[in-house]
Amino acid sequence: MGDAHEKNGPGAGHERPPGVGDTTVEAVGALTEALETVERARGRLFDFHQLTGGADLTLDRAVKLLRVAGHAAHADLVEREILGRNVVPGCWTYQLVEAYDSTYYRPFAEVEARVRRDLVGGRRHLYEAEMKEARRTHGHPDHTARP
């Protein structure tokens, strides 16, 4: 069933460096998994930023329509109390994104990269590459090790 030309093993960049133990591979994998979760959280923060900004821009239409409908006092209320309002004291959403990036995200990404560089030669997804190799059916056309 095997193809003599099948590329075996995870390939360059996904092979465990000599002398690196299972626990180190697992630990670096867990650190990377945590960073991937932070990447997802960061994406949600950008969702929050864009959704809140979009809502604020839609308020322009609401204010205009309230005025056209003869509800000037309510239009003034929305304009005064909500339009352009800070989402937390002193900050719009772009400031939250910037603070998250500089205070948490970038340092996290830099530490993860440093740990990978120092412990596994900078290689990424070693844990997953080894899991793939262990779980795939060798010789099966849909279970090849590499593209």
C-alpha positions as CSV (number, residue, x, y, z in Angstrom):
1,M,0.0,0.0,0.0
2,G,3.0,2.3,0.6
3,D,4.3,4.6,-2.1
4,A,8.1,4.4,-2.4
5,H,8.2,8.1,-3.0
6,E,6.3,9.1,0.1
7,K,8.2,11.7,2.2
8,N,8.4,10.2,5.7
9,G,8.8,12.1,8.9
10,P,7.7,15.6,9.8
11,G,10.4,17.3,7.7
12,A,12.8,20.1,8.3
13,G,11.7,22.6,11.0
14,H,9.4,20.1,12.6
15,E,11.9,17.5,13.8
16,R,13.0,17.4,17.4
17,P,16.6,18.6,17.9
18,P,19.0,16.1,19.4
19,G,18.9,15.8,23.2
20,V,15.5,17.5,23.6
21,G,13.3,15.4,26.0
22,D,9.6,14.7,25.8
23,T,8.8,17.0,28.7
24,T,10.5,19.9,27.1
25,V,8.6,19.3,23.8
26,E,5.4,19.1,25.8
27,A,6.2,22.2,27.8
28,V,7.1,24.3,24.7
29,G,3.9,23.0,23.0
30,A,1.8,24.1,26.0
31,L,3.5,27.6,25.9
32,T,2.7,27.9,22.2
33,E,-0.8,26.7,22.8
34,A,-1.3,29.4,25.4
35,L,0.0,32.0,22.9
36,E,-2.4,30.7,20.3
37,T,-5.2,31.2,22.8
38,V,-3.9,34.8,23.4
39,E,-4.0,35.3,19.6
40,R,-7.6,34.3,19.6
41,A,-8.3,36.7,22.6
42,R,-6.5,39.5,20.7
43,G,-8.8,38.8,17.7
44,R,-11.8,39.1,19.9
45,L,-10.4,42.4,21.2
46,F,-10.2,43.6,17.6
47,D,-13.8,42.4,17.1
48,F,-14.8,44.4,20.2
49,H,-12.9,47.5,18.8
50,Q,-14.5,47.3,15.4
51,L,-18.0,46.5,16.6
52,T,-18.0,49.3,19.2
53,G,-16.6,51.7,16.6
54,G,-19.2,50.7,14.1
55,A,-22.0,51.1,16.7
56,D,-20.7,54.6,17.5
57,L,-20.7,55.5,13.8
58,T,-24.3,54.2,13.5
59,L,-25.3,56.6,16.3
60,D,-24.9,59.4,13.8
61,R,-27.7,57.9,11.8
62,A,-29.8,57.4,14.9
63,V,-29.3,61.0,16.0
64,K,-30.2,62.3,12.6
65,L,-33.3,60.2,12.4
66,L,-34.4,61.2,15.9
67,R,-34.1,64.8,14.8
68,V,-36.1,64.2,11.6
69,A,-38.8,62.4,13.5
70,G,-39.1,65.5,15.8
71,H,-37.4,64.1,18.9
72,A,-34.6,66.7,19.3
73,A,-34.3,66.2,23.0
74,H,-33.7,62.5,22.6
75,A,-31.3,63.1,19.8
76,D,-29.4,65.5,22.1
77,L,-29.4,62.9,24.9
78,V,-27.9,60.2,22.6
79,E,-25.4,62.7,21.2
80,R,-24.4,64.1,24.6
81,E,-24.3,60.9,26.6
82,I,-23.3,58.1,24.2
83,L,-21.8,59.4,20.9
84,G,-18.0,59.3,21.3
85,R,-18.1,58.1,24.9
86,N,-15.1,56.4,26.5
87,V,-15.6,52.6,26.9
88,V,-13.6,52.7,30.1
89,P,-12.5,55.8,31.9
90,G,-10.2,57.8,29.5
91,C,-10.1,55.2,26.8
92,W,-11.6,54.4,23.5
93,T,-11.3,50.9,22.2
94,Y,-8.2,51.6,20.0
95,Q,-6.4,52.6,23.3
96,L,-7.4,49.2,24.8
97,V,-6.0,47.4,21.8
98,E,-2.8,49.3,21.9
99,A,-2.4,48.8,25.7
100,Y,-3.1,45.0,25.3
101,D,-0.6,44.8,22.5
102,S,2.2,46.6,24.3
103,T,1.6,45.4,27.8
104,Y,0.7,41.7,27.3
105,Y,0.6,40.4,23.7
106,R,4.0,41.5,22.4
107,P,5.9,40.5,25.6
108,F,4.1,37.1,25.6
109,A,4.9,36.5,21.9
110,E,8.6,37.5,22.5
111,V,8.9,35.2,25.5
112,E,7.3,32.3,23.6
113,A,9.7,32.8,20.7
114,R,12.7,33.1,23.1
115,V,11.8,29.9,24.9
116,R,11.3,28.0,21.5
117,R,14.6,29.4,20.3
118,D,16.5,28.5,23.4
119,L,15.0,25.1,24.1
120,V,14.0,23.6,20.7
121,G,16.0,25.6,18.1
122,G,13.1,27.9,17.3
123,R,11.1,25.0,15.8
124,R,7.4,25.4,15.9
125,H,4.7,22.8,16.6
126,L,7.0,19.9,17.5
127,Y,4.4,18.4,19.8
128,E,1.8,18.4,17.0
129,A,4.3,17.2,14.3
130,E,5.1,14.2,16.5
131,M,1.5,13.6,17.2
132,K,0.7,13.7,13.5
133,E,3.5,11.2,12.8
134,A,2.3,8.8,15.5
135,R,-1.4,9.0,14.4
136,R,-1.1,8.9,10.6
137,T,-1.5,5.7,8.5
138,H,1.8,5.3,6.7
139,G,1.3,4.8,3.0
140,H,-2.3,6.1,2.9
141,P,-2.6,8.9,0.4
142,D,-4.5,11.1,2.8
143,H,-2.1,10.6,5.7
144,T,1.1,11.8,4.1
145,A,3.7,13.3,6.4
146,R,4.3,16.4,4.2
147,P,2.7,18.2,1.2
